[in-house]
Amino acid sequence: MGFVAFLMMGNHPKKTPTCRDIIGTMLDSVKNIRTQKCDIKVVEHINDHLNVAESQIKINTSPKKIYYKSILKGNEVLWIQGENKGNARIHASSLPLVNLDLDPYGSLMRKDNHHTIFDLGFQYIASIVANTIVRYPKEFDKHFTYAGSIVWNKTDCYQIAINFPEYKYIEYTVSKGETANSIAAKFSTSDYKIRRKNNLPSYYGTIKEGKKLMVPSPYGNKVIIYIDKKNGMPINVKVYDEEGLFEAYEFSNVKINFMFAPDEFSEKFKGYNF
């Protein structure tokens, strides 16, 4: 039985959705995204500071196409599945006459960021929630709580709290060919935390086989999600860990499942600076 089907079990009145109903609808809605466009405000705990960034993103789900623009810095990123040898095309405002090709998993693009460009949008958030349910299938009611309705950014939302007081770091032995990113995917946790905890802040390659790492499990000890009642999207997300706020994401001007212009993921699209 899939996790969405699991969540939707039970006889509940349709007019009063339960926590399971709300999460199930969110996962279903995100799963059905074909195109998305929105503005994002991001707060991330980097070293001992909270870094704030604002950006505009456009994503086509299949084939995967990504456009990202930093509102504050003006930098632009364009990535298209199957093109440019897997590299992202970068326009940096500090180098207006030169465009760069960079590895999305490399240190230059990952510097001072918790995530890669592939984690932009709603899918990554939904995957963390879904994987958490899969890992703890009998403990949904223990960890997930419906905290009532709330109006955020003039939008009616459901408020969901996810609590993991048992959150901790566990020892893990690295297998051949593993990276912090692949280990994080295995545990549905943060590769940034793995690198920071184990003094690997600027290294993104293969980790030596047999090395002992401390890996956080699960993703955080508390997560607060505001889910738009109309479209089921998690438009406000805050994640906490042992140090306090780990990361927060606010989505606005959300547009889902519409037609992009034929050349919208081209360097020559009107308004781009490549």
N, C-alpha and C positions, 0 to 999 in steps of 0.2 A: 504493500500500500504506500503511495507517495505521501510526502509530508503535507501537501495541500489537502488531500483527501483525509488524512489523519486529523488535520486541524478542523475540518468542517463536520466531523462526526458529532452526533448528538442532535436532539430535538430542541432547537432554540427558536423563540419567536423572531421572525425576520425584522421586526421593528426595533428590537433591542439587541443589537449584535454583541456577542461575547468577545472576549479577548482573542479566542481561537478564530472566530469569524473574521475579525478585523485583520489579524495577521494573515490568514488564509487569502482574503481578498487582496491585500497588499502584494503578496507573493504572486498571485495570479495576474494582477494588473501589470506588475513589473515584467513578468515573463512574456507578456503580450506586447511589449514595446517594440516597435519597428524603427521609429525615428524619435529623436528627442532633441529639444533645444531649450536652454535655460541659462539663467545667471546663477552663479554660486559664490557665496561668501564662505571662506574656509578659515578656521582657526586650528592650528596644529601646535602641539607642544614639541618644540625642537630644542634639544639640550635643556637649558634652563629658562627658555623664553617661550611665549606664545606668539607665533607668527600668524599674521593676518594677510589673506590674499583674496582678491575678488576677480572673477573671470567670467567669460562667456563661453559656452560650449555648444557644439552641434555633434550629434552622433547618429550614424546610420548603423543599425544592428547587423544586417547581413546583406552583402558583404560588409565587414567592419570598416567604417570610415570615421575619423575623428578630426574635428577642428577645435582648437582651443586658443583663446586670446586672453592675456592678462590685462585687466582693466587698468591697473596701476602702472605697470611697466610697459605695456604695449607690445610685449612679445607674443608671437603667434606660432602655433604648432599645427602641422598637418600630417596625418598618418593615414595611409590607405592599405588595406590588406592586400598582400601579393605584389606590392610595388616598392620601389626604391630600396631593394634588398632588405626589407624589414625595418629600415631606418625611418625616423621622423624627419620631416622637413621643418627647419626652424628659421624664423625671421626674428632677429634680436634688434630691438630699437637702438641699442648701443652700437650695432654694426649694420647701419641701414643699407649699405651697398653690397652686403654679402649674406647669402643664405647658407645655412649649415645643414648637414645630414648627421644626425646623432642617434645612437642606440637608445631606445626608450627605457632599457633596463640599466643603462650605464650611469656612471657617477655624475656626469655633468647634468643630465636630465633629472636625476634623483636627488641632487643636492638640496637640502632643506625642504624635502617633501616626504610625507609619510608613504605616498603611493605613486604608482606609475600612471601614465595617461590612460591605461586600459581600465583603471578603476574609477574613471570619471562617470558621472551619471548615477542612476538609481540601482543598476544591476549589482554593483559590488555590495552595497548596503543590504540588498535583499539576499544575496548569497551568504553573507555572514549570519543573518537571522536564520535562513533555511538550514545551513550547516550546523548551527547551534541546536536546532530542533532535532536534526538527525542524530547528533551525538548524544542528546539527552531526551530520547523519545518518551520516557515515562515521567519526566519531571517538568513538563510544560507549565503546569499550574504553580509549581514551586518557583519558577524563574520569571514567568511572564505575568504581568498585571495590567489590567485596564484601569487607567487613572482618570477616566472621564473625558468630557469634551473640553476643547479649548479653542479660542480664536487667536490665530497667529497670522500676522501680515494680512489681515482682513479675510482670512480663510478659515472656515470651520474645519476643525481637525479632531481626530481621536488621539488621545495621549496614551502611549504604551510605555511602561517601565519594565526593563529587563534587569534583574539583579542576580549577581553571582558572588555571594560573600565568600565562597570557597575558591575564588580566583587566586592563583598563585603561579610561581615559576617552577617548572619541573625540569629535571636533568634529561638531556637527550643526546644520544650518540650519533654523530653524523655518518651517513652511508655514502658510498662512492657516488660522486657526481652531484651531490646536493648543494644547493645554495640557500641563503637565508630566505629567499623568496619561495623556493619550493618547499622548505620546511614549514614556513608560515602557512602555505596553502594546505599542507597536510593537517595542521592543527586549527585551521580557520582562525588564525591570529595575525599579528602584525610583524612583518619582516623588519620594520624600523625598530621595534622594541627588541627583537632578537639581536640586531646589529649593535644597538646601543648597550644593552645589558652585557654583551660579550665582547665589548671593545672592538667592534667591526663597523664603526660609523661610516667609513668611506670605502668599504670594500664590498663589491657586489658579485664577485665571481664565485667559482666553486670553492667550497670549504674543505679543508683536509679531512679525509676519511678517518673516522675514529675520534675526532675532536669532540670534547664534551661541551655542550651548550646548555644554557639556562633558557627555557622557552616558556613564554607566558601562555596560560591556558585557563579560561577561554580568552576571548578578545579583550574584555575589560570586566571590571567588577560591577559596573552599572551603565546602562544605556537608556536614554530617554528619546523616544521617537514621536514626532507629530505626523500623523497620516491624514492627508487631504481626504475629506469625506466624499468628495465628488469623483476624483480620479484614482484614489487608492495609492497615491505616491507618498513616500516618506520624505516630506519637504523640509523637515527640521530634525537633525540628529545630533545628539551630544553623547560622547563616550568618555567615561571616567575610568581611571585606574588608581593604583596605589599612591600616585603623586597628585591626583586631582583631575582636572580636565585634561584629557588626552587629545581629543579632536572634536570639532563641531562643524556641521555643514548646514547651511541655509540655502534653499533653492527658491528662486522667484522667477516670475515671467515664464513659467513652465508651459511648454507646448509639446504635445505628444501625438505621434502617429499622423503626420502630415506629409505632404510631398515636398522634398527639397528641390531646388532648381537643378537642372541637369549638370551644371558646372559648379555647384556649391562646394564641392570638395576638390576644386582645382585651384592652383596658385593664381590663376588669372581671374578668379571670381571678383566681381566688383566690390570694393571696400577692403579687400585683403591687401597686404603690403609686401608680399613675396616678390 
